[in-house]
Amino acid sequence: MEEEVFLKCKGDREIRGKLDAYDNHLNMILSNAHETYKQSVMENDEESVKKIERNLDMVFVRGDSIILVSSATK
């Protein structure tokens, strides 16, 4: 294991990180992860979409929220 993976998740979330563990439900534990998601924000009575990014030392991703799993190495 310990391969760099890219996950596309429900809610327009994307996570890239090192795969530490997974199970038969596709629950995954990633370390050194980078998450990107979009959030609607109201500004001056107008709705805009804000891209939010954050780094996580370790994250548990529930398998039923995962849409796509891919190797992140190119």
Beta strands, then each sheet from edge to edge (+ up, - down):
strand 1: 4-9
strand 2: 13-22
strand 3: 28-43
strand 4: 46-61
strand 5: 66-71
sheet 1: 4+ 3- 2+ 1- 5+
end
